[in-house]
Amino acid sequence: MKLLVAVKRVIDYNIKVRVKGDETGVETANVKMSMNPFDEIAVEEAVRLHEAGTATEIVAVSMGVQQCQETIRTALAMGCDRGIHVKTDDELQPLAVAKLLAKIVEQESPDVVVLGKQAIDDDSNQTGQMLAGLLGWSQGTFASEIALADGKANVTREIDGGLQTVAINLPAVITTDLRLNEPRYASLPNIMKAKKKEIAEITPEELGVDIAPRLTTLKVTEPSQREGGIKVETVAELVNKLKNEVGVI
């Protein structure tokens, strides 16, 4: 069984994000970047399936600027077998990423595509669902447990009411949630081995995909400062403030 894992390069989750002075986006120059945490969980799950003998090959895919190869190397150090880098300096929105992944799926013919449920930079939570729609594949989203056997996958997913387990046929797209596992740290020997593993480089043009943005960002601003709470003496005073000061009732 072949697994395809999508990984994204994002601003490290420990870094405070700063908005650019012209409000066109967030500052990424001279900022620490790392693999999207949800994608780390996807890589870890794929490696565990490989170690259990369920998967035979893991291919890591990333899209974007040249530095995305560092993210792929991290996935290779964690246990992936080889990597694919779709190189572009252009902005990639979820639909474009899904279309590029669909083309790579056609070439690689994996049994399962595993990716994080969302990226922490745009929080779109769209790519996995769009990919499943483009491929016409089954999908299991927000997975907190995955079991693969006999051409099927049992995916326990986190929903508002608790946990839901769905049985889906392979091939399938699975997106991972936080409670699925705890990603490992890559050991030094594996980091050294990862430097010798193959990373194929292609472009969106070679895949025949139009990546032109469908959405335009008008402005990015800092959230407004939250004001401190106050105490009220009576219910009547509370209702008065909610009605006349806050305007919510």
C-alpha positions as CSV (number, residue, x, y, z in Angstrom):
1,M,0.0,0.0,0.0
2,K,1.4,3.4,-1.0
3,L,0.7,6.5,1.0
4,L,1.0,10.1,-0.2
5,V,1.5,12.7,2.5
6,A,1.1,16.4,1.8
7,V,3.2,18.8,4.0
8,K,3.1,22.6,4.1
9,R,5.8,25.1,5.1
10,V,4.3,27.7,7.5
11,I,5.5,30.2,10.1
12,D,6.5,28.2,13.2
13,Y,3.7,28.0,15.7
14,N,5.9,29.4,18.4
15,I,6.5,32.6,16.5
16,K,4.3,35.7,17.0
17,V,2.9,36.6,13.6
18,R,3.4,40.3,12.6
19,V,1.3,42.1,10.0
20,K,3.2,44.0,7.3
21,G,3.2,47.7,7.5
22,D,1.2,48.0,4.2
23,E,-1.4,45.5,5.5
24,T,-0.9,43.3,2.4
25,G,-0.2,40.2,4.4
26,V,2.0,38.9,7.3
27,E,5.7,39.2,7.6
28,T,7.6,36.1,6.5
29,A,11.1,37.6,5.9
30,N,13.7,36.5,8.5
31,V,11.0,34.5,10.3
32,K,11.4,30.9,11.5
33,M,9.4,28.5,9.3
34,S,8.5,24.9,10.0
35,M,6.2,22.1,8.9
36,N,2.5,22.7,9.6
37,P,1.8,20.9,12.9
38,F,-1.3,19.0,11.5
39,D,0.9,17.8,8.6
40,E,3.5,16.5,11.1
41,I,0.7,14.4,12.6
42,A,-0.1,13.1,9.1
43,V,3.6,12.2,8.5
44,E,3.8,10.4,11.9
45,E,0.7,8.4,11.2
46,A,2.0,7.4,7.8
47,V,5.3,6.3,9.3
48,R,3.5,4.3,12.0
49,L,1.5,2.5,9.3
50,H,4.7,1.8,7.5
51,E,6.4,0.4,10.6
52,A,3.3,-1.8,11.3
53,G,3.7,-3.3,7.8
54,T,0.4,-1.8,6.5
55,A,2.1,0.6,4.1
56,T,5.0,-0.2,1.8
57,E,6.0,3.3,0.6
58,I,5.4,6.9,1.8
59,V,5.8,9.8,-0.6
60,A,6.0,13.3,0.9
61,V,4.7,16.2,-1.3
62,S,5.2,20.0,-0.7
63,M,4.4,23.0,-2.9
64,G,5.9,26.4,-3.0
65,V,9.2,28.2,-2.9
66,Q,12.6,26.5,-3.0
67,Q,12.8,26.4,0.8
68,C,9.9,23.9,0.9
69,Q,12.5,21.3,0.2
70,E,13.6,21.8,3.9
71,T,10.1,20.8,4.9
72,I,10.3,17.7,2.7
73,R,13.6,16.8,4.2
74,T,12.0,16.9,7.6
75,A,9.4,14.5,6.5
76,L,12.1,12.2,5.0
77,A,14.0,12.3,8.3
78,M,10.8,11.3,10.1
79,G,10.5,8.2,7.9
80,C,9.1,9.0,4.4
81,D,10.8,7.3,1.5
82,R,11.0,10.0,-1.1
83,G,9.7,13.5,-1.8
84,I,8.1,15.5,-4.6
85,H,8.4,19.3,-4.7
86,V,6.1,21.4,-6.8
87,K,8.2,24.5,-7.2
88,T,6.5,27.9,-7.6
89,D,6.9,31.4,-6.2
90,D,3.3,32.2,-6.8
91,E,0.6,32.2,-4.1
92,L,-1.1,28.9,-3.8
93,Q,-4.7,28.8,-2.6
94,P,-6.5,25.6,-1.5
95,L,-8.2,24.9,-4.8
96,A,-4.9,25.2,-6.7
97,V,-3.2,22.9,-4.1
98,A,-6.0,20.3,-4.5
99,K,-5.6,20.4,-8.3
100,L,-1.9,19.9,-8.1
101,L,-2.3,17.1,-5.6
102,A,-4.9,15.4,-7.9
103,K,-2.3,15.4,-10.8
104,I,0.4,13.9,-8.6
105,V,-2.1,11.3,-7.4
106,E,-2.7,10.4,-11.1
107,Q,1.0,9.9,-11.5
108,E,1.8,8.1,-8.2
109,S,-1.4,6.1,-7.8
110,P,-1.4,6.0,-4.0
111,D,-4.0,4.1,-2.0
112,V,-4.4,6.8,0.6
113,V,-3.6,10.5,0.7
114,V,-3.0,11.8,4.2
115,L,-2.7,15.5,5.1
116,G,-3.4,17.8,8.0
117,K,-7.0,19.0,8.4
118,Q,-5.9,22.6,8.0
119,A,-2.8,24.8,7.8
120,I,-2.2,27.1,10.7
121,D,-1.4,30.1,8.5
122,D,-4.7,30.4,6.5
123,D,-6.9,28.0,8.5
124,S,-8.8,27.2,5.4
125,N,-9.6,23.5,6.1
126,Q,-10.5,23.0,2.4
127,T,-7.7,21.2,0.6
128,G,-8.5,17.6,1.7
129,Q,-12.2,17.9,0.9
130,M,-11.5,19.6,-2.4
131,L,-9.0,16.8,-3.3
132,A,-11.5,14.1,-2.5
133,G,-14.1,15.8,-4.6
134,L,-11.7,16.2,-7.6
135,L,-10.7,12.6,-7.4
136,G,-14.1,11.2,-6.6
137,W,-12.6,9.4,-3.6
138,S,-13.9,8.5,-0.2
139,Q,-12.9,11.0,2.6
140,G,-12.4,10.8,6.3
141,T,-11.8,14.2,7.9
142,F,-10.7,15.3,11.4
143,A,-9.3,11.8,12.1
144,S,-8.3,10.9,15.7
145,E,-7.8,7.2,14.9
146,I,-7.2,5.4,11.6
147,A,-7.3,1.6,10.9
148,L,-6.5,0.3,7.4
149,A,-7.4,-3.3,6.4
150,D,-8.8,-5.3,3.5
151,G,-9.2,-2.3,1.2
152,K,-11.1,-0.3,3.7
153,A,-10.4,2.4,6.4
154,N,-12.1,2.9,9.7
155,V,-11.7,6.5,10.6
156,T,-12.7,7.8,14.0
157,R,-13.3,11.5,13.6
158,E,-13.9,14.3,16.0
159,I,-17.3,16.1,15.7
160,D,-19.1,18.6,17.8
161,G,-21.1,15.9,19.6
162,G,-18.1,13.7,20.4
163,L,-16.6,10.9,18.2
164,Q,-17.9,9.4,15.1
165,T,-16.4,6.3,13.4
166,V,-16.9,5.9,9.6
167,A,-16.0,3.0,7.4
168,I,-14.8,4.1,3.9
169,N,-13.5,2.3,0.9
170,L,-10.0,2.8,-0.5
171,P,-8.6,4.8,-2.2
172,A,-9.4,7.6,0.2
173,V,-8.3,11.0,1.4
174,I,-7.8,11.3,5.2
175,T,-7.2,14.5,7.1
176,T,-5.7,14.4,10.5
177,D,-6.6,16.0,13.8
178,L,-4.5,16.8,16.9
179,R,-5.4,13.8,19.0
180,L,-4.4,11.2,16.3
181,N,-0.8,10.9,17.6
182,E,2.3,12.7,19.0
183,P,4.9,13.3,16.2
184,R,8.4,12.0,16.8
185,Y,11.6,14.0,16.7
186,A,13.8,13.0,13.8
187,S,17.1,11.4,15.1
188,L,20.4,12.6,13.8
189,P,21.2,9.4,11.8
190,N,17.8,9.8,10.1
191,I,18.4,13.4,9.4
192,M,21.7,12.4,7.7
193,K,20.0,9.7,5.7
194,A,17.3,12.1,4.6
195,K,19.9,14.2,2.8
196,K,20.5,11.3,0.4
197,K,16.8,10.5,-0.3
198,E,15.3,11.5,-3.6
199,I,13.3,14.7,-4.0
200,A,11.8,15.1,-7.5
201,E,11.2,18.7,-8.6
202,I,8.4,19.7,-11.0
203,T,6.4,22.8,-11.8
204,P,2.6,23.6,-12.0
205,E,3.1,24.2,-15.8
206,E,4.5,20.7,-16.2
207,L,1.5,19.3,-14.4
208,G,-0.8,21.4,-16.6
209,V,-2.5,23.1,-13.7
210,D,-3.7,26.7,-13.6
211,I,-2.8,28.1,-10.2
212,A,-4.1,31.6,-10.7
213,P,-5.7,32.9,-7.4
214,R,-9.5,32.8,-7.3
215,L,-9.6,35.0,-4.2
216,T,-8.1,38.4,-3.6
217,T,-6.9,39.6,-0.1
218,L,-8.0,43.1,0.3
219,K,-6.3,43.8,3.7
220,V,-4.8,42.1,6.6
221,T,-5.0,43.8,10.0
222,E,-4.2,43.1,13.6
223,P,-7.2,42.0,15.8
224,S,-8.6,44.8,18.0
225,Q,-7.4,44.9,21.6
226,R,-9.8,43.2,24.0
227,E,-11.1,45.3,26.7
228,G,-11.2,44.1,30.3
229,G,-14.4,42.7,31.8
230,I,-16.5,44.5,34.4
231,K,-18.7,43.3,37.2
232,V,-22.4,44.2,37.5
233,E,-24.4,44.3,40.7
234,T,-27.8,43.2,39.3
235,V,-29.4,41.3,36.4
236,A,-31.2,44.5,35.5
237,E,-27.9,46.3,35.1
238,L,-26.5,43.4,33.0
239,V,-29.5,43.6,30.7
240,N,-29.2,47.3,30.4
241,K,-25.6,47.2,29.4
242,L,-26.1,44.4,26.9
243,K,-29.0,46.3,25.3
244,N,-27.8,49.9,25.4
245,E,-24.0,49.7,25.4
246,V,-23.1,46.5,23.6
247,G,-26.2,46.3,21.5
248,V,-26.5,42.5,21.4
249,I,-30.1,42.3,22.6
